[in-house]
Amino acid sequence: MRRPTLNPENLPSHTSLKSLEDAVAKHASGRFHLDLGFIPSAGRPDVLKAIAASPALANVAALAITHSKIDVKELKVVFASRHLTAVRALDLQGSYFHDPGTKLISRWEPLTQVTHLSLHGVAVGPLGVKELAASTLTERLVHLDLGSNNIKGAGIAALAESPLAERLTYWDASYNPFGNIGVKAIAASPLMRSSKRIGFFYVGMTAPGLKALLASPDIKHIEDLDLSGNHDLGDAGLGLLASAKQLAGLRRLDIRGTGMTDAGARTLAGAASLAGLEELRFANTLLTTAGIDAFRTSPIVGAAARAGLEADARDEAERKKG
């Protein structure tokens, strides 16, 4: 399922340059969302040149060019536009321009106005995220999506230790192989205070990483914790949740695909630390009927487990429809 493009102000949206230019002709002072989505490779250079040359671009406060696999050369064409000065939300997810493109963005002067940035699935690596973390142009950035890239421990550590970490109110670095090194860096950083929701799905976390995360004094503020896809956590790692007294504020917990067995389910089903849960998702683990029943019938997490099963059923229905 494709992620929705960034439009935090819910601005009127246009999906073509012609539609945007018509809107600007009617409302010269209007602010708009230009969602170009996928631009086929055939003829793309000419399309991007036409966009960059259009004065209507000055009215674009939210720009999305996504899933087009544009390269750095093409990105430069857009960023060289003298009209692209009002952008507050920039969404380039799925464009796949690697670290050189991220370096270009990090040094792009209008970035000083951008508050929301998505680089989800653009193949950012350690060098790219370090460039972004060191940029002096991110002074207004509060929302950063770096999910589904190739960022390893050193890259996440650079972000966690940068001034940018102090300013972010939302961040996503899921589906990056930063492992326990990255988890520990985040656990000790201001990123733990950025949001009440933290996603660590598919990051290569094991028990030592989770232990460091639970030791953070800021974990008590977290209401939604996603640990899914960390296959090597297993019963030993997840057992740490059962004794983590600082999780009283936790409302949603996702432990799908974490290698949990029936033994782990029985431990968590009786964990007083999880008494505040409203939703517990645990599909794609190693549970048998006995483990599932341990959750469903638990007086502590039973209602949350049933809510999680219902959510899984809805997701599966959506997946089949889409």
N, C-alpha and C positions, 0 to 999 in steps of 0.2 A: 504494500500500500504506500503510495507516494505521499510524502509529507506535505502539508499545506505550505504555501509560500508565505513569507513574512509580510504582514500588512497590519502592524500593531495599532495603527490609528483607524483601521477599517475604512480606508479611503476608497472612493469610486475606482473600480478596477477596469483596466483595458488590456486586451490580449493582442493588440496589433498597433503598429505605429499610426496607421490611418485613423483608427478609432480614437487614439489619444489626441492626434492633431485636430480632429473634428471637435472633441470636447474642449480643448484649449481655445479653439476659435469661438466657442460659445461662452466660455468662462475663462477669461484671460488670466485671472488671479487664482484659478482653481489649483488644488493640489491632488495628485492622482497616484494610483498604483499601476505600474506598467508590468504586466506579467507575461513575458514573452515565451516562457516555457521552453519547449524543445524547438530548436532551430536546425533544420536539416543541414548536413555538411555541404551539400550542393548549393552553391550560391550564397553561403553564409557570410563570406567576407563582404559582399555587396550589401547584404541586409544590415550587417553591423555598421558599415560605413554610413548608410542612410539614417540609421537610428542616431548615430553620433552627431550627424550633421543637422539634425532637426532641432530648431529652437524650442519645440514643444517639450524637449527633454528637461528644460528649466523648470517645468511644472511637476516633474516626477519626484515625489518624496519617498516612494517605495519602489524599488526596481528588482525584478526577478528575471534572471536568465539561467534556467535550470535544465539539467539533464541533456545538455547539448554537447558536452565534451569539448567545449571551446578551449583552444590552446592559448599560450601566453601572448603570442602575436595578435590573436584576435581580441584578447582581453585588453591589450594596449590600445587598440582602435577605439573601444568604448570609453576607456578611461581618459583618452586624450581629448574627449569632447569638451569644448569650452562651455557647453550648456549644462553639463551634469554637475550642478552645484548645490542642489537642494535635497539630495538623497539623505534620508534618515535611516531607512531600512534597506539593506543590500543582501539579496539572497542569490547565491551562486551554486547552490547544492547540485551535486551530480555533474559539475562541469569538468572535473578531472584535469586540472592544470598543474598539479603537483606543487612542490616547494617554490619554483620560480614565480608562479602566479601568486602565491601567498606573499612572497617578498614584494611583488609589485603592489599588491593591495596595502601592505604594511607601510609603504612609502608614498601612497597616493594622498595628496593634500586634502581633498574633500572628505577623507576618512575622519577628519576632526569633527564633522557634523553627524557622523553615523552613530546611532544608538543601538541598532539591531543588525547583527551580521551572522549569516549562515554560510559556513564553509563545509557543510555536511557532505561527505563522500566526494571530495575533490582531490584525494590522494595526498593530503598534507602529511609530511613526515616531520622528523625531529627538527630539521633546519627551518622549515616553514613556521612551525609553531614558536620557535625561539625568536624568529624575526618579528612575529606578531606580538609576542610578549615584551620585546624590547622596544617596540614602536612608541614614539612620542606622540603619535597622532590618534591614539585610542582614548582620548580624555573623556569622551562622552559615551563610550561603549558600555552598555549595561547587559546586553543579551548576546551570547556567543555560543554558536552551535558548531562543534568540531567533531561530531559523531561520524563513525564509519570512515576513518582515515587510517594512517599508519604511524600514529604517534606512540612512541615508546616512553619508557620511564623518564629519561632525561628531558624530553620535550615537555611532558606534563609537569615535571618539577620546575622547569623554567617558567611555565605559566603560573603555577601555584605560588612561586616566590616573587612574582612581578607585581608592580603597582596595579596592574589590570585586575588582579585577583581581588583587590580591595573594593573595586568599583562594580563588579558584576553582580547583578541580581538574579540572573539565570545563566546557567552554562550546561553544556552537554558534551561529554567526551566518551560516550559509550561506543562500543565496537572499535576500540583501539587497544593494541597489545601492550599496554604499559605495565601490566602486572602489579605485583606487590610494591615495587619501587614507586610507581605512580600513585597507588592508593595511599601509601604512607605519606607522600608529599602533600596530597590533597587533605588528608586527615589533620595535618599540622598547619594548614593554611587558612586564610580568610575565605576560601571557596566553600568551606563547611558552613559558613554563615550566610552564603549567597541565597540559598533557597531552602524551603522546607521539603523539597523533593530532591533526592540524589539518585542518579542512575549509574550503576556500575556494571551494567550487563555486558557480557562478553569482553572482559578486559584482562582475563588471565589471573584473577584473584584466587589465592589459596588462604588457608587458615591464618598464617601470620599477617596477611594484609587485612583480613577482617578483624583480627585482634587489634591492630593499630587503629582501624576505623572506629571500633567500639570504645577505644580508649580516648578518643577525642572529646574534650569537654563540650563541644558543640553538637554532638550526636543527639543530645537531649531535645534539640529543636527540630529534629527531622521527623516529619510525619509520613513520608512516602519513601521507602527504601527498595530499590530494585537491584537484586543480586543475581538475576537470571543469567544463564549461559556460562557461569563460572563452574565448569564441570568438575573441577578437582576440589571444590569446597567439601563436598561429602558430609557425612554425619559428624565427623570430628569438627569441621569448620562451623557448620550450622549450629552445632551444640553450644557454641559460644553465645549465640543469641539467647539461649534459655537462661543464662546466668547474668545477662547484661541488664542490670537494674535501671540503667539510664535510658531505656527504651520506652518509658511510660507514655511518651507522646506519640509513639508510632501508631499510625492508623492503617497503612497499607504496606504489605510486604510481599515481594515477588521472589520466590526461590525456585522458579521453573528451571529445569535443566542444570541442577547443581549437584547431581549425583547422590541425592538423599535416598536412603532406604527406609524400610518400615521402622527400623530401630530409631532412626533420626526423627521420623514422624511422631513416634510415641514420646520422645523427649520434648519436642516442641509443642505437642498437644497439651502437655502438662505444665508449660512454662508460664509462670505468673507474670514474667516480664512482658509478655505479649497480650496481656489482658485487654489492652486498649485497641486491639486490631479490629478494623471494620472490613478488611478484605485481605485474604491470604491466597496467593496463587502458587500452585505447586505442580502443575502439569509437566510432563516430560522429565520426571524424575524416575527413580527406580522403585516406585511404590507398587505394591500389590493391593488387592482389595483390603487387606488388613491395615495397611498404612493409611489408605484413604479413609477408611472407617474410623481410624484413630483420630483423624482431624475432624471429620464430620460430626462425630458424637462427643467431642471434647467439650466440657462445660466452660472452658476458657477460650478456645479459638474456633469452636464449632460454627458459630454464626459467620465469622470471617471466612472460614473455609468454604462454606456453602455459597457465600457471595462471590468468592474467587472462582468456584466452579461455574457459576452462572455467567461471570465475565468471560471465562474461557469459551463457553458455549456461544456467547455473542460474537466473540472474535472469530471463531471458526465459521459461523454463519456468514460474517462479513467477508472472510477470506474466500469462501465458496462463491459468493455473489460477485466479488471483484476479480 
